[in-house]
Amino acid sequence: MTLKVWLEIVQQAAAGSGALLMTALKQAQVTVERRHDGEVASAGIVLFAETDAALLHALPVLCRHASVLAIAACGRSPSCAQQRALMAAGALDVLRWPDGAIDAGPVLARLQRWQAVAQLLASNAVRQQLVGDSAAWTALLHHVVEMAAFSQASVLITGETGTGKDLLAQLVHRLGNCHGGFTILDCTTLSPELAGSELFGHERGAFTGASGARDGAFALADGGVLFLDEVGELSLPLQAQLLRAIQERQYKRVGGNTWQPTQFRLVCATNRELEDEVARGAFRADLYYRIAGWRCQTPPLRERQDDILPLARHFLAELGQRPAPPLDAAVREYLLLRDYPGNVRELRQTVTRIWHRHCGPGPITIGALPPEERLLAPPWPDPYFEAAVRRALSLGLNLSDITRCASDLAIRLVLAEEHGNNQRAAARLGVTDRALQIRRKAAACAASSLTPAPPAAKNCHP
């Protein structure tokens, strides 16, 4: 596997260690490249000497499109608090590069893992089923893909209704090197009378109406994945039965005397906070720790609003037209500013209603919106914008900071949507091409000011 990585030395004191690190990486057959602004790369290394405010400010920019390993040079080990700060700024791990070291083994292992994860994230198995490029969604997918492909741990997926918990469970099955099938058991449908049969199966004549033997979920999941949906709805007696079977990996059919072995990967999902359920005695603590070998939480749609339009286009394509028809400006505004208590599931239903009203070629227009909603003027600023400003104020940012951050974010988003076309982006932002070029150059200089470079290379005057 060819491994390419960019190396960013952000402080001059780390330059000596940088030369040793580059030598060690080249000996390990790793191609070290220069980082180019705007270029999407899968992995990078940030080498630093001190964990200071300037580093923590630059790191999120460097981590935006790459899996980044932060390495402390000169044999200096960051404190625990500093390591947490580096992780919060976007680094996936923090290492210390000892003085005079030439062994790149620890670095290489992480880079290889992250490259494998990046390739899986870019595969059709992920991209065609789990749509979205927002920061919250991308970070979640990275962790789920890594755990699915490189471990056999049980997985607990929590989150609000309609956020895609079942899709993540299916992803664990697709990437988990399982030879068996994907067995789904909806725990909300289990009645005390039939739960034993649904879970463990039954023998012929085990109860009235049992005219033949039947396999249960534990038998069907052998060699594959057992997905217990809404596991938080199980009664305490059923939790006890489930715990024993999960611990011992064997079960008895209802009416049978023989223990049957089974091997499966367990994936559970719930919209409940199981820690709270454990605290109040509604969910067994021992079962919780069995099913939560690794856990993740799906973000609600209000926390991944950048994904609304890509999801809408995806649903339109699924409904029958490829490529999906374009959305008129009024329709885009409606979708972006509408509230979605039911999350992605409600967005899908909304897009479906719009699709059924749309007719003919050309873009989907305002006439396709639900009649009771098409004339409503969405509020702006909306509650999410207000919450973002309130959070900025609570962090101590002043009006100048908030204005600058909002402007920089708007520029970055529009340029991404216009694929870097400065003229079209300037027109949408209501500024001149020259003004946008000046703003972009100033932002690039601010981001690169930490990188040691000859004075001539850092001339940032427009």
N, C-alpha and C positions, 0 to 999 in steps of 0.2 A: 504494500500500500504506500503510494507516494504521499509524503507528508510535507506540506508547506505551511510556514508560519511567519508572521511579521514580528519584528522585535522593536519595541519603542523604549529608548533610554531617556527617562524623563528628568533626570538630574545628573549634572556633570560628575558628581562624586561616584556615580555608578558605572562610569565609562570603562574603567579597568576591568571590572567584573563582566561587563558586556562583551569584551573581547574574548575572555575565557569561555563564556557561555556560548558564543557563536562558534568557537572552535569545537566545543563539546557537541553541539547540535549537528555540525557538519560531519563529525566523526560518526554520529548516529544516523547518518543519511537523511537528515532533515534539511530541507531547502529553506534558508532564511531570506526573506524578501523585505523590501521597504514597504511601509504602510502608505497608502495613497488615500487622501480624503475622498469620501464618496464611494470608494470601492468596497464591495461586500467581500469579506474574508471570513473564513470559518473559525480561525484560531489565531491568537496573538499572545505575546508576552510583554508585560510592562515591567521593566527593571528600574528599581528606585533605591535611593539610599536612606531617605527620611520620609516618614508618613506625616506630611504636612498638609495644610489646607489647600495649597495649590495642587498637590497630587490628587486629593479627594475631589477637587473641582474638575480636573481634567479626566479622571477615570471614567465617569459615565459616558462621555463622548467617545472614548476609545472602546468602550464595551458595547456600544449601541448595536453593532452589527457583527460582533465576534465573541467567541468564548475566550475569555482573557484569564491568563494566569499571572498573578502579581508575584514578583520575586524580589525579596529584599537583598540587596547587594552588600558587599563588604562584610559578610558574616554577621550582620546585625539582624537580630530577630525582633520583629514588631511585638509590642505588648498585646495582650488578649483584646483589650479595648480597640487598639489600632487595627488588629486583624478583623474584628467585627465591622469596623468602619470601612475597611477596604471591601469586604464582602457586600456591605450595604450599598457601596458605590458601584457595584456591578461585577467585581471579580468573582470567578467561580472557585478559586482556591488561592491560598497564599503559601509560598515556600520561602525558605532562606537559602541563599547561595553561599556556601562556605568559602572562605578565602582559599584561593588556589585550587578550587575543585575543578575536575574535568569529567566527572561522571554525570551524564545527563539522564540517567535512568528514571528518577522520580519525575522529571519534567516530561520525558518522552512518554511515559505511561499515561499521564493525564492528557497530553496532546492527542495520542492515538485514540483514547476513549472518546474524547470530544469530537474528533473527526468522524469516528464511526457514528456517533449520535447525530452529527450534522448531516451525514449522508442519509440516515434513516428519516430525519425530519424533512429532507427534500424529496423523499420517495413518494410515489403515488399512493402507497399504503397509508400515508399520513396526510399529504396535501389534498387528496381528493375527498377525504372524509371529514377532516377537522380543519375547517376554514378559518383563517384569521391570522393577522400579523401584528396585533397589538402587543405591547410589552407584557401585559399580564398573561395573555394567552400563550405567547411564545415561550415565556419562562416556564409555565405549567407543562407545556408539551415537551420541553427539553427534559424536565425531571421525569415525566411519565415514560418517555421513550427510553431513557437511560435505565430506569428501574425495570421496565418490561423486558428489555433485551439483555440485560446483564445481571439479572438476579431472578430468583424464584420466590421472592418474599410475597407473603399475602399482602393485598392492597385494600385499603379502605378509602373510598372516594366520597367526600362530603360536599355539600353545596345546595343551593336553592333549587327548587323544581324548575326544570327546563333549561338547565345549564350544560347539558351534554355528558352527564355521568355515565350513561349507558354506552356512548361512543368511546369514551376513554377505556371502559371495561373491554370493549371489543378490540381496541388497539392493543391492550395488554395481551390478548389472545393471539392477535396476528403477529406480534413481534416476539412473543415469549418462547419460541421454539417448542410449542406444544404439538404433540402428535394427535391428540384427541380433539373433540369438538368443543363448542361453546354452549354450555348448558345454563339456561336462565331459569331462576326460580323467583317469582314475585312473592315476597313474604307477606304482602297485604292480603293475598288470597288463601293463605294457609289457615284452615279451621282446625281446632283441637282434635276433632274426630278423624280428619283425613291427613293431618300433617305427617304422621309416621309413615304412611304410604307414599306421600309425595317426596319425602326426604329419603327413605330407605327402601321403598318398594314393599311388596307383600307376596306371600305365597297363596296358592289357590286355596280357597275356603277359609282364609284367615278371618274374614268377617262377612256378614251378609252382603251379597252382591259381588264378592271376589271370585268370579267364575274362572279366573286364570291367574297365573303368576305375573307380576309386573315389576319392572325395574323402576327405582326411584332416582332422584337427582344425583345421589352419591355414586350410583352405578353408571349412569349416563355420562358423568363427568370424568370417569376414570381415564387418565392420560391426557386430559385437557384442562379446561378452565370451568370452575363452578362460580357463576355470578349470582349472588344473593342480593336482589334489588330490594330496597327499602328494608334493610336488615333491622333497623331501629323499631320496626313494628312488631317484632317477634315477642310473644308472651314469655314470661320467665320460665315456665316449664319447658317450652320449646327451645329456649336458649340453653337449658341444661342438656337436653338431648343433642343439640347441635355441637356443643362444646366437647362432649365425650367423643363423638365421631371425628371431629376435627383433630383432637389430640391423638387419638389412637389410630387414625387412618383406617378404620375398619368399622363395620356396622352389621346389624342383623336385620333381615327383612321382617316385617310384621308377620307373625305366625311361624317364623323360621327358627332354627336352632343353630345354624352355621354362621360363623363370622366370615364376612366377605371383605377382602382387602380392597382398598381404592387409593389411588394417587392422583392428586389434582392440584391445580393452583387456585387458591381462593381469592376472589375479588368481591368485595361488598360495597354497596352504595346506600346512602341515606341522606335525607334532608334535615335530619335531627342533629343536634349537638350531642354526640354520645357521651362526651365527658360530663355534661350536665346530667344526662340520664343516669350515668353511673353514680354520680354524687347523690342523686335523690333515690337511688335504689331501684330504678326502673330497668336498668340494663346491667348485666353481670360484668364485674370488672375483669374476671379471668377470661371471659369470652372476648371482651373488648381488646385485651392485649394479644389475644390469639389472632384476631382478624386484622389488627392494625399493625402488621409487621412494617408496613410503610403506608403513609397516608398523604393525601393531597386534597385540596379544596378547589373546586371549580369557581372561577370568578363570575359574578352576575354580569349581565349584559351592560349594565350602567357603568361597570368598571372596565369595559373593553369597547367603548363606543366607536373606536376606529374600525372595528370589525363589522359594523352594522351594514354598510353598503356592500362590502365584499360578500357578506352572508346573503344579503338580498339578491345579488347577482347569481350567487350559487344556487339559491332556491329557484330562481326564475329559470336557470338552465335545466335544473332537474324537472321542472314542470313541462318541459317539452321543446324549448328553443335553445339551440346552441349555434352561435353565441347568444347570450341573453340580450334582449332588446335594451337599448340605453334608457336611463331614467331621466325625465325632465327635471329641471331645477326645482320646481315646486314639489315634485315627488321625493326628490332627495332630501329637501328640507323637512318634509313631513316625516320621513323615516328616521332622520337623525334626531329630531327634536321630540318625537313621540315617546311616551313612557311605556316600558315593557315589564309590567309586574311578573309576567310569565316567562321572561327572559327569551332565550333563543327560540323556544317552542312558540311563544306568542309572536315573535318576529316572523317565523315561518307561516303561521296562520294569517298574519297581516299581509304578507307578500302573496299568499295564495288568493286571498280575497281580491287584491288588486289585479292579479293575473286574470282572474275569471271575468273582470270587467273590461280588460284591455282587448282591443280588437284591431286587426289590420297591421300593416308593417309600420315601421317607424318607432319612435320612442314612446315609452309609457308616460302619459300626461296626467294632469290633475283630475281629469274627468274619471279616471279609473279608481280614484280614492273612494273610500266608503262615504256615501252621501252625508252622513251625520258628522263627518270629521273634515271634509275637504275645505270648508270655509273657516275653520278655526285657525286663528293666528297663534302659532306656538310662541310661548313667552321667551324673551331673550333680554338679559341673560337668564339662562335656565338655572335650576337648583344645583346642577353639577358645576357650572362655572362659578357660582357663588361659593360652593363648598371649597373649590380649589383656591379661590382668593382668600377665604377665611383661613385655610390651612397655611397659606403663605404668610399671612399676617401673624399667625400663631408661632411660626418659625422665626419671626423677627425680621422678615423682609420689608423694606420700605417701598414707597410708591415707585421710585425709580427702578428698583430691582424687579418688581412685578411687571411693570411696563416693558422693560427690556426682555424679560423671559417670555412674556406673551408674544411680543413681536418676533423674537427669534424662533419660537415654536411655530407661529403662523407661517413664517418664511420657509422653514424646513418642511412643513407639511405640504404646502402648495408646490414647492419645488419637487417633492417626491411624487405628487399627483401628476405634475406636468413633465415628469421624467427629465428634470434638470433644465428644461427650456426656460431661460431667463426672461424672454419677452412675454411668453404666455403667463408666467408666474407674476410678473410685474403688473400686467393688465388686471389679473384677478385681485391683486392686493391694492390696486389703485395708486401705484407709484410709478415713477419713470424707471426705465431700464438701468440708467446710470445710478439712481438712488439705490436700487436693489443690489447692483454690483458692489457698491461701496459697503452696504450692510453685510453682504456675504463675505467680502474680503476682511472686514473688521472682525467678524465672528471667527473666521478661519485663523486669523492671527491670534486671537484670544485663546483658541483651543490649542494652538501649536506653540505657544510662548514658553511652555515648559521643556520643549525638546531642544537640547543643545544643538546649535547650528552656527555656521559662520555668519557674521553680521549682515553680509550682503544678501544671504538667503532669507533673512527675516525682515526684509524691507516691506512693511505692510501699508505704506502710504498709497492711496488711490491715485 
